[in-house]
């Protein structure tokens, strides 16, 4: 028998479903459900891609990929440590830093603050923090000056403005090296020369000053607290930092971004996996409607199938007829879902901004998250994956009803007509 015959008959049966309104409604529901599931899956995966991109480009572009920090004292010969780091092929940038931790007073209490003393020429090799502040603010950190740059959210919480003086309190110890005790806190004063706007925890807990000034303030005499390191692949940072740290002659703390910000990446991957499973189940439920549609279609067309079987139509051809009907529902739903999901994913940020403007709400607050907008990055692989999953589930759903159609007894079906 001609292989085109089941396709032609299946297409005619698919078009003839319009005569049965109930079957038509169930068919529409299955197609709409598949389209909705595929579209939402593409949108969610694109949003997760956007968060991952912003994490890598924005947050990991500012914080160091890794650090080597002196254990009991500052690194006396940080230049040799930096030279050994530059010899590692995976490392693309190295910069020294001096770190001071303390408390600053704000209305209602105190807040912890980490002050990073940096050399602006070398810091640009490992961090893009200069992209989040005016050029004049960045240049204010050059030389031996007590200028400090705060995050915008920290500046607001402290009730300060540019040009004001910031007092920072740090603990100091007194006594011999074998028996030390805390004495009165020491006060350091800085002049706020500008702000940076990044969002998230970094903006509220980090500040930047001149490395030369902070080194003199802490009496390091040219030493450094440690070195910051940038690698070409952020996911290789833990291994690269460990190998470099073990190769040093002095004891150092080995830190990498997965310890401070790794939870964000893990949260993104966890949400991606959960949403993928949930939406896959949504598509599966929609595909079960195909089963209902085909079961009713088989009963509705039992007499026609019986006549065709008496005329020599094989059971394999009968099965192909109803598989085609279900597959057409899946193809229609997946195509619509892929197109709608792709269009929304490409414009998700603009749509989110419009929603915020119309309803007066903020989806992502910059003082909580490391970004204040809804990002999106459409990956063609995600579209292919979502559409392929919908098509496979649709085809699987057609097997049982199509197989039941081959069990139609022509004599019984025609007798009951």
C-alpha positions in Angstrom: 0.0 0.0 0.0 1.2 3.5 -0.8 2.9 5.1 2.3 1.3 8.4 1.4 -2.2 7.0 2.0 -2.1 7.0 5.8 -0.8 10.6 5.7 -3.6 11.8 3.5 -6.2 10.0 5.5 -4.7 11.2 8.8 -4.7 14.8 7.5 -8.4 14.5 6.5 -9.3 13.1 9.9 -7.4 15.9 11.6 -9.3 18.5 9.6 -12.6 16.7 10.1 -12.3 17.0 13.9 -13.9 20.4 13.5 -17.3 18.6 13.1 -17.1 17.4 16.7 -17.0 20.4 18.9 -16.0 18.4 22.1 -13.1 16.7 20.3 -12.1 20.0 18.8 -12.0 21.6 22.3 -9.9 18.9 23.8 -7.6 19.1 20.8 -7.3 22.9 21.2 -6.6 22.5 24.9 -3.8 20.0 24.3 -2.2 22.2 21.7 -2.5 25.3 23.8 -1.1 23.5 26.8 1.9 22.3 24.9 2.5 25.8 23.5 2.2 27.4 26.9 4.6 24.8 28.5 7.2 25.2 25.7 7.0 29.0 25.8 7.3 29.3 29.5 10.2 26.8 29.6 12.1 28.9 27.0 11.4 32.1 28.9 12.6 30.6 32.2 15.7 29.1 30.8 16.5 32.4 29.1 16.1 34.3 32.4 18.4 31.8 34.1 20.9 32.3 31.3 20.6 36.0 31.9 21.3 35.7 35.6 24.3 33.5 35.0 25.6 36.0 32.4 25.2 38.9 34.8 26.8 36.9 37.6 29.9 36.3 35.5 30.2 39.7 33.7 29.0 42.0 36.5 29.6 40.5 39.9 32.5 38.3 39.0 33.9 41.2 37.0 34.2 43.2 40.1 35.1 40.8 42.9 38.4 38.9 42.5 38.3 35.4 41.0 40.8 34.4 43.7 43.0 35.8 46.4 46.2 34.8 48.2 46.3 36.5 51.6 49.0 36.4 54.3 48.1 34.3 57.3 49.8 35.9 60.3 51.2 39.1 58.7 51.1 40.9 55.4 53.0 39.5 52.5 56.5 41.0 52.8 57.5 39.9 49.2 54.2 40.1 47.4 56.0 40.9 44.2 57.5 37.4 44.0 54.1 35.9 44.7 52.6 38.0 41.9 55.4 37.0 39.5 54.7 33.3 40.2 51.0 33.9 39.5 51.8 35.7 36.2 53.7 32.6 35.1 50.5 30.5 35.3 48.9 30.3 31.8 45.3 30.4 33.2 45.9 33.6 35.1 45.2 36.8 33.2 45.7 39.5 35.8 47.3 40.1 39.2 47.1 43.0 41.6 48.1 43.7 45.2 45.8 45.0 47.8 45.6 46.1 51.5 42.5 45.3 53.5 41.1 46.9 56.6 37.9 45.7 58.3 36.0 47.7 60.9 32.7 49.3 61.9 31.1 52.5 60.7 28.3 54.2 62.6 24.9 54.7 61.0 21.5 55.8 62.4 20.4 53.1 64.9 23.8 51.3 65.3 26.9 50.1 63.6 27.6 48.3 60.3 30.6 46.3 59.2 32.7 47.6 56.4 35.6 46.1 54.4 38.0 48.8 53.0 40.1 47.7 50.1 43.3 49.6 49.5 44.0 49.3 45.7 46.4 50.6 43.1 44.1 51.8 40.3 46.6 51.0 37.6 47.0 47.4 38.7 43.4 46.9 40.0 42.0 47.4 36.5 43.7 44.2 35.5 41.6 42.1 37.9 38.4 44.1 38.4 36.0 46.2 36.4 34.8 48.2 39.4 36.0 51.4 37.6 33.1 50.9 35.1 30.6 51.4 37.9 31.8 54.8 39.0 32.6 58.1 37.3 36.2 58.5 35.9 36.9 61.4 38.3 35.9 59.2 41.3 38.2 56.5 40.1 41.1 58.9 39.7 40.5 60.2 43.2 41.9 56.9 44.6 45.4 57.6 43.1 48.3 58.8 45.2 48.6 59.1 49.0 45.2 60.4 49.8 42.5 59.5 52.4 39.7 59.6 49.8 37.2 56.7 50.0 34.7 55.5 47.5 31.5 53.9 49.0 28.6 52.0 47.4 25.5 54.0 46.8 23.3 51.9 49.1 25.9 52.2 51.9 26.2 56.0 51.5 22.4 56.2 51.7 22.2 54.0 54.8 24.9 56.1 56.6 23.1 59.3 55.8 26.2 60.8 54.1 26.9 62.6 50.9 30.0 63.1 48.7 32.5 65.3 50.5 31.5 64.2 54.1 33.9 62.6 56.5 33.5 58.9 57.3 34.7 57.6 60.7 35.7 53.9 60.8 36.5 52.1 64.0 38.9 49.1 64.1 40.0 47.0 67.1 43.6 47.2 68.2 45.5 44.9 70.5 47.8 45.7 73.4 50.4 43.6 75.3 53.1 41.2 74.3 52.9 38.9 71.3 52.3 35.9 73.6 49.5 37.7 75.6 47.5 40.2 73.6 44.2 41.8 74.7 41.8 44.2 73.1 42.2 47.8 73.9 40.2 50.9 73.0 39.0 50.9 69.4 41.0 53.0 67.0 39.3 55.6 64.7 40.2 56.3 61.1 38.8 59.1 59.1 38.2 59.2 55.4 36.7 61.7 53.0 34.0 60.4 50.7 35.1 61.3 47.2 32.4 59.4 45.3 30.2 56.4 45.0 29.9 53.3 42.8 26.6 51.7 41.8 26.7 47.9 41.4 23.9 46.5 43.5 23.8 43.7 45.9 25.9 42.9 48.9 29.1 44.4 47.5 27.6 47.8 47.3 26.6 47.8 51.0 29.8 46.2 52.5 32.8 47.2 50.3 34.7 50.4 50.0 37.8 51.5 48.1 40.8 53.7 49.1 44.3 54.3 47.9 46.6 51.4 48.6 49.5 53.7 49.2 47.5 55.6 51.9 46.1 52.5 53.6 49.5 50.8 53.6 51.0 53.9 55.4 48.0 54.0 57.8 48.5 50.4 58.8 52.3 50.7 58.9 52.8 48.0 56.3 55.9 49.8 54.8 55.2 48.7 51.2 53.9 45.3 52.1 50.4 44.1 51.0 47.7 42.0 52.6 47.7 39.8 49.6 47.2 39.7 45.9 44.0 39.5 43.8 43.9 37.1 40.8 41.9 37.0 37.7 41.6 33.8 35.6 40.5 33.3 32.0 37.8 30.8 33.0 36.0 31.6 36.3 35.1 27.9 36.9 38.8 27.0 36.9 39.5 29.5 39.7 39.4 27.0 42.7 41.8 24.6 41.1 44.2 27.3 39.9 44.2 29.2 43.2 44.9 26.0 45.1 47.8 25.0 42.9 49.3 28.5 43.1 48.9 28.7 46.9 50.5 25.3 47.5 53.5 26.4 45.4 54.3 29.4 47.7 57.1 29.3 50.3 55.1 31.2 53.0 51.7 30.4 54.5 48.8 32.0 52.7 45.0 31.8 52.8 43.6 30.6 49.5 40.2 32.2 48.6 38.2 32.0 45.4 34.9 33.4 44.3 33.0 30.1 44.9 33.4 30.6 48.7 31.9 34.1 48.8 29.6 34.1 45.8 29.3 30.5 44.9 25.9 30.2 46.5 24.5 32.6 43.9 25.6 30.3 41.1 24.3 27.2 42.9 21.0 28.9 43.5 20.7 29.8 39.8 21.4 26.2 38.8 19.0 24.8 41.3 16.2 27.1 40.2 17.0 26.2 36.6 16.7 22.5 37.3 13.5 22.8 39.4 11.8 25.0 36.8 12.9 22.6 34.0 11.4 19.6 35.8 8.2 21.5 36.7 7.6 22.8 33.2 8.5 19.4 31.7 5.7 18.0 33.8 3.4 20.8 32.5 4.2 19.8 29.0 3.7 16.1 29.8 0.2 16.9 31.3 -0.7 18.8 28.2 0.4 15.8 26.1 -1.9 13.6 28.0 -4.7 15.6 26.5 -3.6 14.2 23.2 -4.4 10.7 24.5 -7.9 11.8 25.4 -8.3 13.5 22.0 -7.2 10.4 20.1 -9.2 8.0 22.2 -12.4 9.9 21.4 -11.3 10.3 17.7 -10.8 6.6 17.4 -14.3 6.0 18.7 -15.7 8.7 16.5 -14.0 7.3 13.4 -14.4 3.6 14.2 -16.8 2.9 11.4 -14.7 4.8 8.8 -11.6 2.9 9.9 -13.6 -0.4 9.7 -14.6 0.4 6.1 -11.0 1.2 5.2 -9.8 -2.0 6.8 -12.2 -4.1 4.7 -10.8 -2.3 1.7 -7.3 -3.6 2.5 -5.9 -0.9 4.8 -3.3 -2.5 7.0 -3.2 -2.2 10.8 0.2 -0.4 10.6 -1.4 2.2 8.3 -4.3 2.6 10.7 -1.8 3.2 13.5 0.0 5.8 11.3 -3.2 7.7 10.7 -3.8 8.4 14.4 -0.1 9.0 15.2 -0.2 11.7 12.6 -3.2 13.4 14.2 -1.5 13.5 17.5 1.8 14.6 16.0 0.1 17.5 14.3 -1.2 18.7 17.6 2.3 18.4 19.1 4.0 20.1 16.1 1.5 23.0 16.2 1.9 23.5 19.9 5.7 23.3 19.9 5.9 25.7 16.9 3.7 28.2 18.6 5.4 27.8 21.9 8.9 28.2 20.4 7.9 31.3 18.5 6.1 33.0 21.4 8.7 32.0 23.9 11.6 33.2 21.7 9.9 36.6 21.1 9.2 37.1 24.8 12.6 35.9 25.9 14.3 38.4 23.6 12.3 41.3 25.0 11.9 40.0 28.6 13.9 42.9 30.1 11.8 45.5 28.3 8.6 43.7 29.2 9.6 43.6 32.9 10.4 47.3 32.9 7.0 48.0 31.4 5.4 45.9 34.0 7.2 47.7 36.8 6.2 51.1 35.3 2.5 50.2 34.9 2.0 48.6 38.3 4.5 50.6 40.3 6.4 47.6 41.6 10.0 46.6 41.7 10.7 43.0 40.7 14.4 43.0 41.8 15.7 45.4 44.4 19.3 46.5 44.0 19.9 46.5 47.7 19.0 42.8 47.9 20.1 41.3 44.5 23.3 42.0 42.6 21.2 43.4 39.8 18.0 45.6 39.7 16.5 44.4 36.4 15.3 41.1 35.0 18.0 39.8 32.6 17.5 37.4 29.7 19.7 35.6 27.2 18.1 33.5 24.5 20.1 30.4 23.8 19.1 28.6 20.6 20.0 25.3 22.3 17.3 25.9 24.9 14.7 26.5 22.2 15.7 23.3 20.4 15.7 21.4 23.7 12.2 22.6 24.7 10.7 22.0 21.2 12.3 18.6 20.9 11.0 17.6 24.4 7.5 18.7 23.5 7.6 16.8 20.2 8.9 13.6 21.8 6.3 13.7 24.5 3.6 14.3 21.9 4.6 11.3 19.8 4.8 9.1 22.9 1.3 10.1 23.8 -0.1 9.0 20.5 1.2 5.4 20.7 -1.4 3.9 22.9 -4.5 5.4 21.2 -3.1 4.6 17.8 -2.4 1.0 18.9 -6.0 0.7 20.2 -7.3 1.8 16.8 -5.6 -1.2 15.2 -7.7 -3.5 17.4 -11.0 -2.3 15.9 -13.0 -5.3 14.6 -14.5 -4.3 11.3 -17.5 -6.5 11.5 -18.4 -5.3 15.1 -17.8 -1.7 14.2 -19.9 -1.8 11.1 -22.7 -3.8 12.9 -23.0 -1.1 15.5 -23.0 1.7 13.1 
